[in-house]
Amino acid sequence: MNEELNPPLEHPELALNSRRVLLAATATMGAVGVVAAAVPFVESMNPSARAEAAAGPVEVNVSQLAPGQLMVAAWRGRPIWVLHRSKEELAALAKMEPLLADPHSLSSQQPSDMKNLHLQEGWRSIKPEYLVLVGICTHLGCIPSYMPEPGSVDSTWPGGFLCPCHGSRYDLSGRVLSNFPAPLNLPVPPYFFESDTLIKVGMLKDKEDQSWEPNTW
């Protein structure tokens, strides 16, 4: 399934910056990403869309994804986020470590066979700039809002993802901040780069890990 980019989303119920969020959609998945942020994603999908999303790996084309933009696709009935991080955002990740519950992602929220995610650097990605996550809060399954601007939530907000249900906070690598309800970092699904701008989500290059599941999603 080849995911193409649509224009930026415009939806009044989403607490997202519409200039920064793009929707990867096919004819059957056109509604994905347009659900209210507080509604669990799996429940928002009708049975036919859920069956389509569960069919297998998906391809995501990031050739038009600008730094700072988040793209939404779907895999196995769940939202997949692809974030193109800027150099400034990457540089700020190391400063987050004292605030994080699991800064080096020691809990199993990414496939064990993915040895190239640069966990010690805090990137949680194969290529530093492109972050791929399952966009569901690990607390109770709501969809966090993408709020990249520092100070946009409160004076201490560094930029990242905010769950509208119970306030869990994640940085721009999907790592959960300490002392918030979510117990784990956001999952990283199995994926690999088929080319410089084409990502296959749902399996590794050797076709392994198609049945992988994180501890919580």
PADO-305014 format. One record per residue: residue number from 0; x, y, z of N, C-alpha, C in turn. Coordinates in Angstrom, 2 decimals. Layout:
BEGIN
R  num     n.px     n.py     n.pz    ca.px    ca.py    ca.pz     c.px     c.py     c.pz
R  NUM        X        Y        Z        X        Y        Z        X        Y        Z
...
END
This chain:
BEGIN
R  num     n.px     n.py     n.pz    ca.px    ca.py    ca.pz     c.px     c.py     c.pz
R    0     0.85    -1.18     0.00     0.00     0.00     0.00     0.89     1.23     0.00
R    1     0.77     2.08    -0.98     1.62     3.25    -1.10     0.87     4.46    -0.57
R    2     1.39     5.10     0.48     0.71     6.20     1.13     1.16     7.51     0.51
R    3     0.21     8.28    -0.08     0.53     9.54    -0.71     0.14    10.69     0.21
R    4     0.80    11.83     0.05     0.53    12.99     0.88    -0.65    13.78     0.36
R    5    -1.55    14.17     1.26    -2.61    15.11     0.98    -2.20    16.46     1.52
R    6    -2.96    17.55     1.21    -2.65    18.85     1.80    -2.79    18.81     3.31
R    7    -2.23    19.80     4.01    -2.33    19.82     5.47    -3.76    19.71     5.96
R    8    -3.94    19.02     7.09    -5.25    18.82     7.66    -5.83    20.12     8.17
R    9    -7.15    20.29     8.04    -7.88    21.36     8.68    -9.05    20.72     9.41
R   10    -9.05    20.73    10.74   -10.14    20.12    11.49   -10.24    20.80    12.83
R   11   -11.39    21.39    13.17   -11.48    22.22    14.37   -11.33    21.45    15.66
R   12   -11.58    20.14    15.66   -11.53    19.39    16.92   -10.12    18.96    17.29
R   13    -9.20    19.03    16.35    -7.84    18.58    16.63    -7.02    19.69    17.26
R   14    -6.35    19.36    18.38    -5.45    20.33    19.00    -4.07    20.18    18.38
R   15    -4.03    20.32    17.05    -2.79    20.17    16.30    -2.60    21.39    15.44
R   16    -1.37    21.75    15.17    -1.07    22.83    14.26    -1.25    22.31    12.84
R   17    -2.30    22.76    12.16    -2.66    22.17    10.87    -1.60    22.41     9.81
R   18    -0.79    23.43     9.99     0.27    23.66     9.01     1.40    22.65     9.15
R   19     1.41    21.92    10.25     2.50    21.01    10.53     2.11    19.55    10.40
R   20     0.83    19.26    10.13     0.38    17.88    10.11    -0.12    17.52     8.72
R   21     0.41    16.44     8.15     0.00    15.96     6.84    -0.63    14.59     7.00
R   22    -1.56    14.27     6.11    -2.27    13.00     6.19    -1.88    12.11     5.03
R   23    -1.39    10.91     5.35    -1.14     9.91     4.32    -2.42     9.11     4.18
R   24    -3.04     9.12     2.99    -4.36     8.52     2.86    -4.51     7.76     1.56
R   25    -5.34     6.72     1.60    -5.79     6.04     0.40    -7.30     6.18     0.37
R   26    -7.96     5.66    -0.64    -9.41     5.80    -0.75   -10.12     5.21     0.45
R   27    -9.60     4.12     0.98   -10.28     3.47     2.11    -9.89     4.06     3.45
R   28    -8.77     4.82     3.48    -8.28     5.32     4.76    -8.35     6.84     4.83
R   29    -9.20     7.47     4.01    -9.22     8.92     3.95    -9.58     9.60     5.24
R   30   -10.29     8.92     6.13   -10.71     9.56     7.37    -9.68     9.44     8.48
R   31    -8.64     8.65     8.28    -7.65     8.45     9.34    -6.94     9.77     9.64
R   32    -6.82    10.10    10.90    -6.16    11.34    11.30    -7.11    12.49    11.46
R   33    -8.40    12.31    11.14    -9.36    13.39    11.27   -10.32    13.13    12.42
R   34    -9.97    12.18    13.28   -10.78    11.92    14.47   -10.35    12.86    15.58
R   35   -11.26    13.11    16.51   -10.93    13.98    17.64    -9.80    13.36    18.44
R   36    -8.91    14.21    18.95    -7.71    13.71    19.60    -8.01    12.87    20.83
R   37    -9.11    13.12    21.52    -9.40    12.41    22.75   -10.09    11.07    22.53
R   38   -10.39    10.71    21.30   -11.07     9.45    21.01   -10.05     8.38    20.70
R   39   -10.07     7.24    21.40    -9.15     6.16    21.05    -9.24     5.82    19.58
R   40    -8.08     5.71    18.93    -8.02     5.59    17.48    -8.70     4.33    16.97
R   41    -8.47     3.19    17.60    -9.02     1.94    17.10   -10.55     1.99    17.09
R   42   -11.15     2.58    18.11   -12.60     2.66    18.19   -13.16     3.59    17.12
R   43   -12.36     4.53    16.63   -12.87     5.49    15.67   -12.98     4.92    14.26
R   44   -12.38     3.76    13.99   -12.35     3.21    12.65   -13.50     2.24    12.44
R   45   -14.13     2.31    11.27   -15.18     1.35    10.98   -14.55     0.01    10.61
R   46   -15.32    -1.10    10.61   -14.73    -2.43    10.41   -13.99    -2.58     9.09
R   47   -14.51    -2.00     8.00   -13.84    -2.17     6.72   -12.49    -1.47     6.70
R   48   -12.42    -0.26     7.29   -11.15     0.45     7.35   -10.17    -0.27     8.26
R   49   -10.69    -0.83     9.36    -9.83    -1.55    10.30    -9.24    -2.79     9.63
R   50   -10.02    -3.49     8.84    -9.53    -4.67     8.14    -8.48    -4.28     7.11
R   51    -8.70    -3.16     6.43    -7.74    -2.71     5.42    -6.40    -2.35     6.05
R   52    -6.46    -1.64     7.19    -5.23    -1.21     7.85    -4.46    -2.37     8.42
R   53    -5.14    -3.49     8.72    -4.49    -4.65     9.32    -3.91    -5.59     8.27
R   54    -4.07    -5.26     6.99    -3.74    -6.20     5.94    -2.24    -6.50     5.83
R   55    -1.40    -5.57     6.20     0.03    -5.83     6.07     0.83    -4.54     6.12
R   56     2.12    -4.59     5.79     2.97    -3.40     5.82     2.45    -2.31     4.88
R   57     2.77    -1.07     5.22     2.38     0.07     4.39     3.62     0.87     4.01
R   58     3.56     1.52     2.88     4.65     2.38     2.42     4.27     3.84     2.63
R   59     5.23     4.62     3.13     5.01     6.03     3.40     6.06     6.83     2.65
R   60     5.59     7.72     1.79     6.47     8.57     0.99     6.69     9.89     1.72
R   61     7.93    10.17     2.10     8.23    11.38     2.87     8.92    12.45     2.04
R   62     8.83    12.33     0.72     9.56    13.25    -0.15     9.08    14.69    -0.02
R   63     7.82    14.89     0.40     7.28    16.24     0.54     7.17    16.68     2.00
R   64     7.72    15.89     2.91     7.58    16.20     4.33     8.69    17.16     4.75
R   65     8.31    18.37     5.10     9.29    19.40     5.46     9.70    19.29     6.92
R   66    10.88    19.78     7.29    11.26    19.77     8.70    10.20    20.43     9.57
R   67     9.88    19.76    10.69     8.86    20.27    11.59     7.47    19.73    11.31
R   68     7.28    19.03    10.19     5.97    18.50     9.86     5.81    17.05    10.30
R   69     4.59    16.72    10.69     4.21    15.38    11.11     3.24    14.80    10.09
R   70     3.51    13.58     9.66     2.66    12.88     8.69     1.96    11.73     9.38
R   71     0.67    11.52     9.08    -0.12    10.47     9.71    -0.50     9.42     8.67
R   72    -0.14     8.16     8.94    -0.55     7.03     8.11    -1.26     6.04     9.02
R   73    -1.48     4.82     8.57    -2.13     3.81     9.41    -1.53     2.44     9.13
R   74    -1.38     1.66    10.19    -0.89     0.28    10.09    -1.53    -0.55    11.18
R   75    -2.11    -1.69    10.80    -2.76    -2.59    11.75    -3.79    -1.87    12.61
R   76    -4.53    -0.95    11.99    -5.59    -0.26    12.69    -5.13     0.81    13.65
R   77    -3.88     1.25    13.53    -3.34     2.24    14.46    -2.67     3.38    13.69
R   78    -2.68     4.59    14.27    -2.03     5.71    13.59    -0.52     5.58    13.64
R   79     0.11     5.81    12.53     1.56     5.83    12.44     1.99     7.26    12.16
R   80     2.84     7.77    13.02     3.36     9.12    12.84     4.76     9.05    12.23
R   81     4.99     9.91    11.26     6.34    10.13    10.74     6.63    11.61    10.90
R   82     7.59    11.92    11.74     7.95    13.30    12.03     9.31    13.62    11.43
R   83     9.37    14.70    10.65    10.64    15.19    10.11    11.19    16.23    11.09
R   84    12.16    15.81    11.91    12.70    16.70    12.92    13.77    17.61    12.34
R   85    13.76    18.85    12.81    14.78    19.80    12.39    16.08    19.56    13.15
R   86    17.15    20.18    12.70    18.44    20.06    13.39    18.34    20.61    14.81
R   87    17.57    21.67    14.98    17.42    22.27    16.31    16.67    21.33    17.24
R   88    15.65    20.66    16.72    14.89    19.72    17.53    15.74    18.53    17.94
R   89    16.57    18.04    17.04    17.46    16.93    17.38    18.47    17.35    18.44
R   90    19.00    18.54    18.32    19.99    19.02    19.27    19.41    19.18    20.67
R   91    18.11    19.45    20.75    17.46    19.67    22.04    17.14    18.36    22.78
R   92    17.22    17.23    22.10    16.81    15.96    22.72    17.68    15.58    23.92
R   93    18.98    15.83    23.82    19.88    15.46    24.92    19.55    16.22    26.20
R   94    19.04    17.43    26.07    18.70    18.23    27.25    17.48    17.69    27.98
R   95    16.73    16.81    27.32    15.51    16.27    27.92    15.78    15.14    28.92
R   96    16.93    14.52    28.86    17.18    13.29    29.62    16.82    13.37    31.10
R   97    17.17    14.43    31.83    16.83    14.47    33.27    15.32    14.47    33.54
R   98    14.52    14.79    32.55    13.07    14.91    32.73    12.33    13.64    32.35
R   99    13.04    12.64    31.82    12.38    11.49    31.21    12.34    10.27    32.11
R  100    11.28     9.47    31.97    11.16     8.23    32.75    12.06     7.13    32.21
R  101    12.28     7.10    30.91    13.08     6.04    30.27    13.85     6.65    29.10
R  102    14.87     7.47    29.38    15.53     8.23    28.31    16.20     7.38    27.25
R  103    16.66     6.17    27.59    17.35     5.32    26.62    16.49     4.15    26.15
R  104    15.19     4.26    26.39    14.22     3.28    25.87    14.59     1.85    26.24
R  105    14.84     1.63    27.51    15.19     0.29    27.98    13.98    -0.64    28.00
R  106    12.79    -0.09    28.19    11.59    -0.91    28.10    11.33    -1.28    26.65
R  107    10.71    -2.43    26.44    10.57    -2.97    25.09     9.42    -2.32    24.34
R  108     9.66    -1.12    23.86     8.67    -0.43    23.05     9.15    -0.26    21.62
R  109    10.11    -1.08    21.22    10.60    -1.12    19.85    11.08    -2.54    19.58
R  110    11.03    -2.99    18.31    11.45    -4.37    18.01    12.88    -4.63    18.44
R  111    13.11    -5.77    19.07    14.44    -6.10    19.57    15.46    -6.27    18.44
R  112    14.98    -6.62    17.24    15.89    -6.80    16.11    16.34    -5.49    15.48
R  113    15.74    -4.40    15.87    16.13    -3.10    15.32    17.28    -2.55    16.18
R  114    18.50    -2.79    15.73    19.69    -2.40    16.48    20.21    -1.03    16.06
R  115    19.50    -0.38    15.13    20.02     0.85    14.52    19.14     2.05    14.83
R  116    18.51     2.06    16.02    17.61     3.15    16.38    18.28     4.26    17.18
R  117    19.58     4.13    17.43    20.34     5.18    18.13    19.67     5.56    19.44
R  118    19.40     4.54    20.28    18.70     4.77    21.53    19.54     5.57    22.52
R  119    20.84     5.35    22.54    21.69     6.09    23.47    21.73     7.57    23.13
R  120    21.62     7.89    21.85    21.58     9.29    21.43    20.22     9.92    21.68
R  121    19.22     9.06    21.94    17.87     9.56    22.19    17.04     9.76    20.94
R  122    17.54     9.35    19.77    16.80     9.60    18.53    15.61     8.66    18.37
R  123    15.79     7.35    18.72    14.78     6.31    18.50    14.39     6.23    17.02
R  124    15.36     6.35    16.14    15.07     6.34    14.71    16.28     5.85    13.93
R  125    16.02     5.33    12.73    17.10     4.86    11.87    17.87     6.05    11.31
R  126    17.16     6.99    10.73    17.76     8.25    10.30    17.41     9.30    11.35
R  127    18.39    10.10    11.76    18.12    11.03    12.86    16.89    11.90    12.64
R  128    16.71    12.39    11.44    15.65    13.37    11.21    14.24    12.77    11.14
R  129    14.12    11.50    10.74    12.80    10.90    10.55    12.44     9.97    11.71
R  130    11.49    10.41    12.51    10.98     9.62    13.64     9.70     8.90    13.21
R  131     9.62     7.59    13.49     8.44     6.80    13.16     7.88     6.22    14.46
R  132     6.63     6.52    14.77     6.02     6.09    16.03     4.60     5.58    15.79
R  133     4.14     4.75    16.74     2.71     4.46    16.85     2.12     5.55    17.73
R  134     1.20     6.33    17.17     0.71     7.53    17.86    -0.43     7.29    18.81
R  135    -0.25     6.39    19.78    -1.28     6.11    20.78    -0.65     6.18    22.16
R  136    -1.25     6.96    23.05    -0.73     7.10    24.41    -0.69     5.75    25.10
R  137     0.38     5.48    25.80     0.54     4.19    26.48    -0.20     4.12    27.81
R  138    -0.95     5.14    28.14    -1.75     5.11    29.36    -3.09     4.42    29.09
R  139    -3.99     5.10    28.34    -5.31     4.53    28.08    -5.71     4.56    26.61
R  140    -4.75     4.81    25.72    -5.01     4.64    24.29    -5.57     5.84    23.56
R  141    -5.47     7.03    24.12    -5.89     8.23    23.40    -4.79     8.66    22.42
R  142    -5.13     9.59    21.54    -4.17    10.09    20.56    -3.56    11.39    21.07
R  143    -2.28    11.42    21.37    -1.66    12.68    21.80    -1.68    13.73    20.69
R  144    -1.65    14.98    21.09    -1.58    16.10    20.16    -0.12    16.46    19.90
R  145     0.17    16.81    18.65     1.51    17.24    18.27     1.62    18.74    18.53
R  146     2.45    19.11    19.49     2.61    20.50    19.90     4.10    20.82    19.98
R  147     4.72    21.09    18.85     6.18    21.20    18.80     6.76    22.51    19.33
R  148     5.94    23.54    19.45     6.48    24.84    19.84     6.77    24.89    21.33
R  149     8.01    25.16    21.73     8.30    25.34    23.17     7.45    26.45    23.76
R  150     6.93    26.19    24.97     6.13    27.19    25.64     4.68    27.26    25.20
R  151     4.26    26.40    24.28     2.89    26.48    23.76     1.87    25.85    24.70
R  152     2.31    25.03    25.65     1.40    24.44    26.65     1.51    25.20    27.97
R  153     2.72    25.37    28.45     3.00    26.21    29.61     4.46    26.64    29.50
R  154     4.91    27.37    30.49     6.25    27.95    30.39     7.35    26.89    30.38
R  155     7.06    25.67    30.88     8.07    24.62    30.93     8.01    23.66    29.74
R  156     7.03    23.84    28.88     6.83    22.90    27.77     7.97    22.99    26.77
R  157     8.69    21.88    26.52     9.84    21.92    25.61     9.48    21.68    24.15
R  158     8.22    21.32    23.88     7.80    20.89    22.55     7.76    19.38    22.51
R  159     6.67    18.83    21.96     6.53    17.38    21.91     5.09    16.97    21.68
R  160     4.66    15.92    22.38     3.31    15.37    22.23     2.61    15.39    23.59
R  161     1.37    15.88    23.60     0.60    16.02    24.83    -0.69    15.21    24.71
R  162    -0.93    14.30    25.64    -2.17    13.52    25.63    -3.29    14.37    26.21
R  163    -4.39    14.57    25.47    -5.47    15.41    25.96    -6.35    14.73    27.00
R  164    -6.21    13.42    27.18    -7.09    12.71    28.12    -6.66    12.89    29.57
R  165    -5.39    12.59    29.87    -4.93    12.67    31.26    -3.59    13.39    31.40
R  166    -3.16    14.06    30.33    -2.04    14.97    30.45    -0.65    14.39    30.33
R  167    -0.52    13.14    29.89     0.83    12.58    29.72     1.59    13.37    28.66
R  168     2.89    13.51    28.87     3.73    14.31    27.99     4.87    13.45    27.44
R  169     5.16    13.65    26.16     6.24    12.94    25.48     7.10    13.96    24.74
R  170     8.40    13.69    24.65     9.26    14.59    23.90     9.20    14.26    22.41
R  171    10.04    14.91    21.61    10.00    14.74    20.16    10.70    13.47    19.70
R  172    10.99    12.56    20.64    11.36    11.19    20.31    10.31    10.20    20.83
R  173     9.21    10.73    21.33     8.16     9.88    21.88     8.51     9.29    23.24
R  174     9.45     9.89    23.96     9.83     9.41    25.29     8.98    10.12    26.34
R  175     8.39     9.35    27.25     7.47     9.92    28.22     8.22    10.64    29.33
R  176     7.69    11.78    29.72     8.27    12.52    30.84     7.88    11.85    32.16
R  177     8.74    11.99    33.15     8.49    11.41    34.47     7.30    12.10    35.14
R  178     6.67    11.33    36.05     5.59    11.85    36.90     4.32    12.19    36.14
R  179     4.09    11.47    35.03     2.84    11.58    34.29     2.25    10.18    34.16
R  180     0.94    10.07    33.86     0.28     8.76    33.94     0.82     7.68    33.00
R  181     1.27     8.04    31.80     1.71     7.03    30.84     2.92     6.27    31.38
R  182     2.89     4.93    31.33     3.97     4.14    31.93     5.17     3.92    31.01
R  183     4.97     4.09    29.71     6.02     3.72    28.75     6.14     4.76    27.64
R  184     7.28     4.72    26.96     7.46     5.55    25.77     6.50     5.11    24.67
R  185     6.25     6.00    23.71     5.44     5.63    22.56     6.17     4.55    21.76
R  186     5.44     3.57    21.22     6.10     2.48    20.48     6.73     2.95    19.17
R  187     7.83     2.32    18.82     8.43     2.43    17.49     8.09     1.14    16.74
R  188     7.36     1.21    15.63     7.00    -0.01    14.91     8.18    -0.52    14.09
R  189     8.14    -1.77    13.64     9.17    -2.22    12.70     9.05    -1.45    11.40
R  190    10.18    -1.00    10.89    10.18    -0.29     9.60    11.58    -0.29     9.03
R  191    11.68     0.06     7.75    12.98     0.27     7.12    12.80     1.21     5.94
R  192    13.90     1.76     5.45    13.87     2.66     4.31    14.08     1.85     3.03
R  193    13.07     1.86     2.16    13.22     1.24     0.84    14.06     2.11    -0.08
R  194    14.01     3.42     0.14    14.85     4.39    -0.57    15.03     5.57     0.37
R  195    15.65     6.63    -0.10    15.89     7.79     0.76    14.59     8.42     1.25
R  196    13.52     8.28     0.47    12.27     8.97     0.82    11.07     8.03     0.94
R  197    11.29     6.71     0.90    10.18     5.77     0.99    10.41     4.82     2.17
R  198     9.49     4.86     3.13     9.57     4.05     4.34     8.54     2.94     4.28
R  199     8.95     1.72     4.56     8.00     0.61     4.69     7.80     0.33     6.18
R  200     6.56     0.50     6.64     6.21     0.31     8.04     5.47    -1.01     8.20
R  201     5.89    -1.81     9.18     5.22    -3.07     9.46     6.10    -4.28     9.33
R  202     7.34    -4.08     8.88     8.28    -5.18     8.81     9.69    -4.62     8.66
R  203    10.67    -5.47     8.91    12.06    -5.09     8.72    12.52    -5.48     7.32
R  204    13.72    -5.07     6.97    14.21    -5.30     5.61    14.30    -6.78     5.28
R  205    14.56    -7.62     6.30    14.64    -9.06     6.08    13.27    -9.73     6.20
R  206    12.21    -8.89     6.22    10.81    -9.34     6.28    10.45    -9.96     7.63
R  207    11.26    -9.68     8.64    10.97   -10.18     9.98    10.14    -9.15    10.77
R  208     9.67    -9.58    11.94     8.97    -8.75    12.91     7.60    -8.27    12.45
R  209     6.99    -8.93    11.48     5.65    -8.53    11.05     4.59    -8.78    12.12
R  210     4.86    -9.68    13.06     3.90    -9.97    14.12     4.26    -9.29    15.43
R  211     5.23    -8.38    15.41     5.70    -7.72    16.63     4.60    -6.89    17.27
R  212     4.59    -6.87    18.60     3.73    -5.98    19.38     4.53    -5.44    20.55
R  213     4.32    -4.17    20.91     5.01    -3.61    22.08     4.37    -4.08    23.37
R  214     4.95    -3.71    24.51     4.36    -4.03    25.80     2.98    -3.41    25.96
R  215     2.83    -2.18    25.50     1.57    -1.46    25.61     1.38    -0.60    24.37
R  216     0.14    -0.68    23.80    -0.22     0.30    22.76    -1.70     0.46    22.63
END
